[in-house]
């Protein structure tokens, strides 16, 4: 599978997609229109080790819902990401068996390199 989960109106996501310059075989999925599915989220968790690693604590709703004051479990992180796209770190980039999460420079460079092989 070659797929990039992103927000269409996010400038950072758009810049990263432009850097990757994905071929036509790469599926671009706007998570605001179609959130990630359970199977893919669970697969990605296995790749990175935890749901918390996939969870965005920068989301405005994180503080608005008081989640920052709660002790969230792995199942809580999973539930919130499946319910609300804003809790997903983005972009989520899948290139076959490789997974790249977020917009940290090292992760973006690794994703670009992966797609250019």
N, C-alpha and C positions, 0 to 999 in steps of 0.2 A: 504494500500500500504506500502511495505517495500522496500526502495530504497536508494542507496547511489550514488550521483552524485560526481564524482571525476576526477582527472587527473591521468591517468595510470602511467605517468612518474614522478609524484610528490612523493618524499620520505615521506613528511609529511602525505599526503593522505594515502599512503601505510601503514605507522605506525598506523594511526588511524583505518584503516580497520582491521589491525591485532589485535588491542586492542578490537575492537567490536566483531571480530570473527563471522561474519554474517553466518547464516544458508543458505542452498541452496535456500530458499524461498525469500531471499533478492536479489534484482536486483542491480547489479553494472553497472553504466552507465558512460563510459568515455566521459566527456563533450567535449573533443577535437574531437572525432569521431561523436558524436551525442549530440548537444547542448540541453539544457532544452527547453521544449515546452511552448507555451504561457499559456495553461491551468494550468500546474503545477506551473509555475512562479507566476501566479495570485493567485493560492491557497496558495502558500507559503507566499506571501505578506500579505494575509489576516491573516495568522497565526502569523507573526512577526510584522505587523503594517505598514511597508513601504517598497518600493522597495529599498530605500537608504540603509536599514539595510541588504539587500542581495547583495549589490554592493561592489566590491573590489576596493578601491581607491589605493591599492598597485600595481595594474596591471601596467606594463610598459607603456602600451598604454594610460593610464589615463593622464600622463604628456606629452607623445609624441603627443597626439592629442590636447593638451592644455585644456583638460576638467577641470583640476585643477584650471584654471583661469576663468571658466564659472560658472554661477549660474544655476545648473541643476535642472530641475523639476522632480517630480516623474515619469512622462511619459518619460523624457529623460533617467532616470536610467533604466526603463523598456526596452526602445528601444535599448540601448547599450548592455544590457545583452542578449537580444534575437539575436542581430546581431553578438556578439563576446563573445565566452565562457570565455575569460580571465577576463571579468568584473564580473564574478560570484565569490562570496566568496566561498571557498571550504574547506572541502567538504560540500555539502548539504546532510543532512541525514534525511530521513523520516522513522519513525516507526509508522505506522497507523496514529493517529492524532497528534503525537508529531513530532516536527521539531527541528533540531539542525544545526546551521550554523557556519562554520568556524572551526578554530583549537585552540581556546582558551581552556586552561586546564579545566575550569569549564564546558564548553560545551561538550568537549570530554568525561569527566567523566559522565556527565548526559546522553549522548548517550550510553555509555557502560552500565550504569546502566539500561537504558530503554530496551536495547536488552537482558539483562540478567534476566529480570523478567519472 
